[in-house]
Amino acid sequence: MLRERSLRTGLKTRFFGNKIYSFDTIDSTNNCAKAVAGCGATEGTVVIAEQQTLGRGRLGRPWIANPNENLMFSVILRPAIPPDQLNVLPLYVAVAVAQSAEQVTGMEVECKWPNDLMIRGKKFSGILIEGSVKQNKVEYVVIGIGINVNQREFPADLAARATSLRLELNREIDRVELFREILHSLENHYTRISTHGFDSVLPLWLQRTKMLNRPVSVLQQGQTITGVMKGLSPQGGLVVLADGMEKVLVAGDATIVGM
């Protein structure tokens, strides 16, 4: 079981994880994190659970994960950034989680815009960013991270496109070790971003994506846009060359055409 004492023991962070709320079962770690953030919880506070009854990903989609096998947690941030930069945060988190998973498993991790992490073409992790903006100022941000760690089976409708670290590596992963590595990586990148902006993290995301210079199809608000991915905007948008013009897409589901 994931408990605060074991999670904090051996942490290499300065302030990420200084306070950890751990639960056996909760509706959603993001919901709890938003509640405590609204009450003044400090930056770096973590909410983690073995099971979520209302876990969700982007666009309200359910996040289904077996209890006691995976990692589902949320981290509170209070970044001094304008609201139009919030879409960069999933890319920062993706890089931190990818580096940590690579460190623990030795496997190559792929980043898929806007918030997925893949191994060998299958998704093993998702990111959900929620926050509060008041008077055009970011009050707080909650980073929700779900990782399929030791799960060995998935529902039939997910089995073809979902995987776990255990399935790919064929051995059980130490969840506590992975959690500590992620918090350490998240804090390192966050500290750098707070000083130098997001310029340091966007190239690291691009290094891990197979979408760059490939034809992609993006479903955005019921409309499908097809073009060639040319890069990322400074605000985290997907830059697509379509019909001879560059378009910046800030939301949507993107897939590589032909895959």
LINHUGI-V159732 format. One line per field, one symbol per residue. ss: DSSP state (@ for helix, = for strand, . for the rest). phi: phi as a letter, one per 40 degrees, with the letter a starting at -180 (. if undefined). burial: + if it has 9 or more other ideal C-beta (glycine too) atoms within 8 Angstrom, else -. A space follows every 50 residues. Layout:
ss = ???
phi = ???
burial = ???
This chain:
ss = ...@@@@@...........=======..@@@@@@@@@@.......===== ==...=.@@@.=........=======.....@@@@@@@@@@@@@@@@@@ @@@@@....===...====..=============..===========... ...........=..@@@@@.....@@@@@@@@@@@@@@@@@@@@@@..@@ @@@@@@@.......======..==========.....=====..=====. ..====...
phi = .cbdcccccgcbbcbcgcbbcbbcbacaccdcccccccchdccgcbbbac abcbcabcfgccbbaccgbbbbabbcbbccbcdcbcccddcccdcccccc ccccbgccbbcbccabbbbfgbcbabbbbbabbbfgbccabbbcbbbccb cbbbddcbdcbbabcccccgacbcccccdccccccdcdcccccccbgccc cccccccbbcccgbcbbbcbfgbbbbabcbibcdcgcccbcbfgbcbbbb ahbbbccgb
burial = -+----++--+-+-+++-+++++-++-+++++++-++---++-+++++++ ++--+++-----+-+---+++++++++++---+-++++++++++++++++ ++-++-+-+++++++++++--++++++++-++-----+-+++++++++++ +------++--++++++++---+-++++++++++++++++-++----+-+ ++-+++-++-++-+++++-+----++++++-++-++++++++----+++- -+-+-++--
